[in-house]
Amino acid sequence: MSLRDLSVLYLLAGLACAVAVYRASPEGRRRAALAAALCVPLWPIWAPVALTARRAEPGGAPGTADAAARVQGALREGVSACAGTSFEALLSREAAARIEAEVARAAARHAELDALLRQGGFDEAAAAARVAEIERGGAGSGRALATAHLHLENIRRLRAMRDRDARALEELADLVQALRTQLVLARFAGSSVEGVGGIVSEVWARVEGLGAAIDAHGGASSGEPIET
């Protein structure tokens, strides 16, 4: 292979990485375009850094909007890879739409919980301080202490729900992206349907888990009291 051929291959690889980085970037269009442009000459170094970057929400929680977008993009590419092949029954457009709907529900609940927990009445530190204050008050504060403990526990449970939703969406996004690459590989390498079926089953298990969690705790983020 000549130097010219190697240069063409290097350039094509750089362009492919640039497209991937632009599409995966959580930044605005201008910054995404800059990151993509850097990939063309520097893709062996820059592409792994850019593609593994994760946007985080305030407080360190994973960005659920980003996770939902990653799921949507990977699903659409997976559906396209399946079209007209024996894998089409494993990931139809209807199935992808159902997954997207469950992910949207989970992302919406996470956003609602996150907004709720940013309000003053749901400050965990303030609630814990109130418990400590009542405990220092001594005798005659039993009922007030029980109420303060209940308030603190409810806040902690709401925070746990929010963080669990964020983790579940991030994990599902990673899994759906793996499914996408598995389907693309199967299409071009001629892998068996059985080789793809396992990861599809895992995706559905995660999706059903998301839906069950939302249905089981649907009232927690809509003002209904949490039973203890």
NORWOUR-V802600 format. One record per residue. N is the residue number from 1. RES is the residue in three letters. OMEGA is omega as a letter, one per 40 degrees, with the letter a starting at -180 (NA if undefined). BURIAL is I if it has 9 or more other ideal C-beta (glycine too) atoms within 8 Angstrom, else O. Layout:
n->N res->RES omega->OMEGA burial->BURIAL
n->N res->RES omega->OMEGA burial->BURIAL
//
This chain:
n->1 res->MET omega->a burial->O
n->2 res->SER omega->i burial->O
n->3 res->LEU omega->i burial->O
n->4 res->ARG omega->i burial->O
n->5 res->ASP omega->i burial->O
n->6 res->LEU omega->i burial->I
n->7 res->SER omega->i burial->O
n->8 res->VAL omega->i burial->O
n->9 res->LEU omega->i burial->O
n->10 res->TYR omega->i burial->O
n->11 res->LEU omega->i burial->I
n->12 res->LEU omega->i burial->O
n->13 res->ALA omega->i burial->I
n->14 res->GLY omega->i burial->I
n->15 res->LEU omega->i burial->I
n->16 res->ALA omega->i burial->O
n->17 res->CYS omega->i burial->I
n->18 res->ALA omega->i burial->I
n->19 res->VAL omega->a burial->I
n->20 res->ALA omega->a burial->I
n->21 res->VAL omega->i burial->I
n->22 res->TYR omega->a burial->I
n->23 res->ARG omega->a burial->O
n->24 res->ALA omega->a burial->I
n->25 res->SER omega->i burial->I
n->26 res->PRO omega->a burial->O
n->27 res->GLU omega->i burial->O
n->28 res->GLY omega->a burial->O
n->29 res->ARG omega->a burial->O
n->30 res->ARG omega->a burial->O
n->31 res->ARG omega->i burial->I
n->32 res->ALA omega->i burial->I
n->33 res->ALA omega->i burial->I
n->34 res->LEU omega->i burial->O
n->35 res->ALA omega->i burial->I
n->36 res->ALA omega->a burial->I
n->37 res->ALA omega->i burial->O
n->38 res->LEU omega->a burial->I
n->39 res->CYS omega->a burial->I
n->40 res->VAL omega->i burial->I
n->41 res->PRO omega->a burial->O
n->42 res->LEU omega->a burial->I
n->43 res->TRP omega->a burial->I
n->44 res->PRO omega->a burial->O
n->45 res->ILE omega->a burial->O
n->46 res->TRP omega->a burial->I
n->47 res->ALA omega->i burial->I
n->48 res->PRO omega->i burial->O
n->49 res->VAL omega->a burial->O
n->50 res->ALA omega->a burial->I
n->51 res->LEU omega->i burial->I
n->52 res->THR omega->i burial->O
n->53 res->ALA omega->i burial->O
n->54 res->ARG omega->i burial->O
n->55 res->ARG omega->i burial->O
n->56 res->ALA omega->i burial->O
n->57 res->GLU omega->i burial->I
n->58 res->PRO omega->a burial->O
n->59 res->GLY omega->i burial->O
n->60 res->GLY omega->a burial->O
n->61 res->ALA omega->i burial->I
n->62 res->PRO omega->i burial->I
n->63 res->GLY omega->a burial->I
n->64 res->THR omega->i burial->I
n->65 res->ALA omega->i burial->O
n->66 res->ASP omega->i burial->I
n->67 res->ALA omega->i burial->I
n->68 res->ALA omega->i burial->I
n->69 res->ALA omega->i burial->O
n->70 res->ARG omega->i burial->I
n->71 res->VAL omega->a burial->I
n->72 res->GLN omega->a burial->I
n->73 res->GLY omega->a burial->I
n->74 res->ALA omega->i burial->I
n->75 res->LEU omega->a burial->I
n->76 res->ARG omega->i burial->I
n->77 res->GLU omega->i burial->I
n->78 res->GLY omega->i burial->I
n->79 res->VAL omega->i burial->I
n->80 res->SER omega->i burial->O
n->81 res->ALA omega->a burial->I
n->82 res->CYS omega->a burial->I
n->83 res->ALA omega->i burial->O
n->84 res->GLY omega->i burial->O
n->85 res->THR omega->i burial->O
n->86 res->SER omega->i burial->O
n->87 res->PHE omega->a burial->I
n->88 res->GLU omega->a burial->I
n->89 res->ALA omega->a burial->O
n->90 res->LEU omega->a burial->I
n->91 res->LEU omega->i burial->I
n->92 res->SER omega->i burial->I
n->93 res->ARG omega->i burial->O
n->94 res->GLU omega->i burial->O
n->95 res->ALA omega->i burial->O
n->96 res->ALA omega->i burial->I
n->97 res->ALA omega->i burial->O
n->98 res->ARG omega->i burial->I
n->99 res->ILE omega->i burial->I
n->100 res->GLU omega->a burial->I
n->101 res->ALA omega->i burial->O
n->102 res->GLU omega->i burial->I
n->103 res->VAL omega->i burial->I
n->104 res->ALA omega->i burial->I
n->105 res->ARG omega->a burial->I
n->106 res->ALA omega->i burial->I
n->107 res->ALA omega->i burial->I
n->108 res->ALA omega->i burial->O
n->109 res->ARG omega->i burial->I
n->110 res->HIS omega->a burial->I
n->111 res->ALA omega->i burial->I
n->112 res->GLU omega->i burial->I
n->113 res->LEU omega->a burial->I
n->114 res->ASP omega->i burial->I
n->115 res->ALA omega->i burial->O
n->116 res->LEU omega->a burial->I
n->117 res->LEU omega->i burial->I
n->118 res->ARG omega->i burial->O
n->119 res->GLN omega->a burial->O
n->120 res->GLY omega->a burial->O
n->121 res->GLY omega->a burial->O
n->122 res->PHE omega->i burial->I
n->123 res->ASP omega->a burial->O
n->124 res->GLU omega->a burial->I
n->125 res->ALA omega->i burial->O
n->126 res->ALA omega->i burial->O
n->127 res->ALA omega->i burial->I
n->128 res->ALA omega->i burial->I
n->129 res->ALA omega->i burial->O
n->130 res->ARG omega->i burial->I
n->131 res->VAL omega->a burial->I
n->132 res->ALA omega->i burial->O
n->133 res->GLU omega->a burial->O
n->134 res->ILE omega->i burial->I
n->135 res->GLU omega->i burial->O
n->136 res->ARG omega->a burial->O
n->137 res->GLY omega->i burial->O
n->138 res->GLY omega->a burial->O
n->139 res->ALA omega->i burial->O
n->140 res->GLY omega->a burial->O
n->141 res->SER omega->a burial->I
n->142 res->GLY omega->a burial->O
n->143 res->ARG omega->i burial->O
n->144 res->ALA omega->i burial->I
n->145 res->LEU omega->i burial->I
n->146 res->ALA omega->i burial->O
n->147 res->THR omega->i burial->O
n->148 res->ALA omega->i burial->I
n->149 res->HIS omega->i burial->I
n->150 res->LEU omega->i burial->I
n->151 res->HIS omega->i burial->I
n->152 res->LEU omega->a burial->I
n->153 res->GLU omega->i burial->I
n->154 res->ASN omega->i burial->I
n->155 res->ILE omega->a burial->I
n->156 res->ARG omega->i burial->I
n->157 res->ARG omega->i burial->I
n->158 res->LEU omega->i burial->I
n->159 res->ARG omega->i burial->I
n->160 res->ALA omega->i burial->O
n->161 res->MET omega->a burial->I
n->162 res->ARG omega->a burial->I
n->163 res->ASP omega->i burial->I
n->164 res->ARG omega->i burial->I
n->165 res->ASP omega->a burial->I
n->166 res->ALA omega->i burial->I
n->167 res->ARG omega->a burial->I
n->168 res->ALA omega->i burial->I
n->169 res->LEU omega->i burial->I
n->170 res->GLU omega->a burial->I
n->171 res->GLU omega->i burial->I
n->172 res->LEU omega->i burial->I
n->173 res->ALA omega->i burial->I
n->174 res->ASP omega->a burial->O
n->175 res->LEU omega->i burial->I
n->176 res->VAL omega->i burial->I
n->177 res->GLN omega->i burial->I
n->178 res->ALA omega->i burial->I
n->179 res->LEU omega->i burial->I
n->180 res->ARG omega->a burial->I
n->181 res->THR omega->i burial->O
n->182 res->GLN omega->a burial->I
n->183 res->LEU omega->i burial->I
n->184 res->VAL omega->i burial->I
n->185 res->LEU omega->a burial->I
n->186 res->ALA omega->a burial->I
n->187 res->ARG omega->a burial->I
n->188 res->PHE omega->a burial->O
n->189 res->ALA omega->i burial->O
n->190 res->GLY omega->i burial->O
n->191 res->SER omega->a burial->O
n->192 res->SER omega->i burial->O
n->193 res->VAL omega->a burial->O
n->194 res->GLU omega->a burial->O
n->195 res->GLY omega->i burial->I
n->196 res->VAL omega->a burial->I
n->197 res->GLY omega->a burial->I
n->198 res->GLY omega->a burial->O
n->199 res->ILE omega->i burial->I
n->200 res->VAL omega->i burial->I
n->201 res->SER omega->i burial->O
n->202 res->GLU omega->i burial->I
n->203 res->VAL omega->a burial->I
n->204 res->TRP omega->i burial->O
n->205 res->ALA omega->i burial->O
n->206 res->ARG omega->i burial->I
n->207 res->VAL omega->i burial->I
n->208 res->GLU omega->i burial->O
n->209 res->GLY omega->i burial->I
n->210 res->LEU omega->a burial->I
n->211 res->GLY omega->a burial->I
n->212 res->ALA omega->i burial->O
n->213 res->ALA omega->i burial->I
n->214 res->ILE omega->a burial->I
n->215 res->ASP omega->a burial->O
n->216 res->ALA omega->a burial->O
n->217 res->HIS omega->a burial->I
n->218 res->GLY omega->a burial->O
n->219 res->GLY omega->a burial->O
n->220 res->ALA omega->a burial->I
n->221 res->SER omega->a burial->I
n->222 res->SER omega->i burial->O
n->223 res->GLY omega->i burial->O
n->224 res->GLU omega->a burial->O
n->225 res->PRO omega->i burial->O
n->226 res->ILE omega->a burial->O
n->227 res->GLU omega->i burial->O
n->228 res->THR omega->NA burial->O
//
